[in-house]
Amino acid sequence: MNNNRITAKDKLVAFLKKYGYIFALAILTIVMTIIISVSVTKPQDINEPVDNEPVSFYMPVVNATIEKGFSDTELKFNETLNQWEAHKAVDFKVADKTEVYAVLDGKVIDVQTNYLKGTTVIIEHSNNIKTVYSSLAEDVSVKKGDTVKRGALIGKASNTANSELKTGAHLHFEVLENDVAVDPANYLNIEEK
């Protein structure tokens, strides 16, 4: 027998000694990539259905005109306070005691009265949306904790918002997404005059 004969096994051992670390690193990289991608993907993302339906609001008031539109970058003049300011809502000019409706199903999370905004109802909806109805008459139709349906009467427009007294009777309407004010026109078919 020839002792100089190199077997396939010997070739494999020599190859692994020389290049084995590359294969080990490649396998480790693949395993780590799989572990990281699995840990980043939340189980609910895989199992929860995706809602592709757009959110459709009911109009909060009827027969209204837009007195002041939404603006978070361009300042609008507030005649009552005699100052320029961001206006992160839409003011619907209406007759005094015009009925105000919930724009979506939701839960009333607060009913409050303060000097600047007047009587205010805040409703929490699905999709991390809240709607805020201010300058309402004091005798609102809902209380904190009530569940309301889209189109349900929640109160009547008035002029209780002292920060906008010169506007007269109106609904000061805000929409919050993840507690950040957004333009209600994203959800309502309205145009500023």
N, C-alpha and C positions, 0 to 999 in steps of 0.2 A: 504494500500500500504506500501511496505517495502522501507524505505528511504535508506537502506544500499545497495540496489541493484545498481551495477555498470553497466552502459550501455556501448555499443560498442563505442559510441561517447566519453564517459569519458575515456575509455581505450586509444583511439586514441589520445586524447588531452594529456593525461599523457605521452604516448610514445613519442609524438612530443616534449613535454617539456623536456624530458630526452635526446632524441637522434636526435632531429630536426636539430641541428647545423651540424651534420655529413651529412645529406641529402642536406642541403643548401650548404655546402662546395663541395660536389660531383657535384651538379648541376652547381655551379659556375666554378669549374674546367673544366667541359665539355664545357660550354659556352666559356670560355677563350681559350681553346684549339682550338675550331672551329674558333673563331675570329682571332687568331694568324695564323692558317694555311691558312685561306682565305687571310689575308693581305700579307703573304709571297709569295703566288702564284701570279705571275704577270698575268694579263689577256692575254697578248700576248703569254705567254707560253702555254696557253690552246688552243688558236685559230690559232696559226701559224703552218703551216705544218713543219715537220722535214725533212731536206734534208740529206738523208743517202748516197747519191752518193759521192764517193771520188773525190777530185779535181784532174784533170788530166792536166798536163802541156804539152804544145807544146815545143819541144826543142828550146832553144834560138839561137843556132848555129848548123850547120851541119859539119860533118867531122872534129870534134874537139877532142883533147885529154885533159885529166885533168892534168893541170900543177901543181895545188895546190888545195887540197880539203878543206872542211870546218873543222874548229876546234875551239871550244870555250873554251876548257879545256887544251888540249895538245898544247904547243907552236910549231909554225912552223918558220923556218928560212927565213927571207926576205933578199935575196942576195943584193938587191938594197940599202936597208937601213942598211945592215950588223947588223941585230938584230933579236932576237927571239920575236914572237908576236902571239897573237890569230889571226886566219884567219876566220872571220865569213862570208865567201863567198866561191864560187868555181871559180877558174880561168880556163877558157877554152882556151887552146892554139890553135890558128887558123892562117891562112894566113892573112896578112894585107888586110883590106877592105872586109873581110868576112861579109856577111849580118847577121844582128842580128834581131830576131823576138820576138814579144810579146808572152809570154807563155800562157796568158789567156786574155779574154775580159777585158777591164778596161778603166780607164781614166788617161791620163798623168797629174800628179799633179806637176811635176817639170822637167825642163831641165836646167842643170847648168854645169859650168866648174869650177873646182878648181885645184890647183897645184898638190895635192896628188892623187886624184881619176880621174883626167882628165874630159872629157865630160861625163856627167851622165844623164840618163833618169830614172825617177821614175814613176811607174804606180801603181795606186790603183785599186784593184779588190774587188769582193764581199768576204764575209767571213773574213773580217778584214785582208786581205792579201795584201802586197805590194811587188813588185819586183823592184830591182835596177840593172841597167845595166851601168857599168862604163868602162872606158878606150875606149870609142867610138871615132870615128873620129868626128871632130867638126861639120860637115855638116849632122846632124841628120835629119831623115825624119818626125819627129813629133814636135809639140810645146805644151807648157803648155795649158791644157784645151781640147786637142784632145781626142776623144773617139777612142779606137783601138780595133780591133777584134783579137782573138787568131790566131797567125800565121802571123800577119801584120808586114811588114818591119818597124823597128823603127830607124835603123842606121846601121853603119858598125864598126866592131871591128878594133882597132888600138892600138897604144902604147902611148896614151895621159896621162896615169896614171904615174906620175913621181915617185910615191912610189913603182912602180913595173916595172921600165924601163928595167931591165935585163931580164924580162920575154919576152919582145918583144910584138908583136901584140897578143892581147888576149881579152877576155870578162871577166871582173870581175863581177860575177853574185851573187846577194844577194836576199834572201827571208825573209820577215819580217811578223810575225804573231803577231797582236796586238802590232806592233812596236818593237818586240823583234826578233833578228836574229835567224833563224833556219836553219838547214841543207837543202840545195836545193835537196839533194838526197832523202828527204822524198817525193818529188813530181816528180822527174825525175829518169828515169832508167839509172843511171850512177854508175860507180865504179871508185874509185881512183886507179891510177897505183901504 
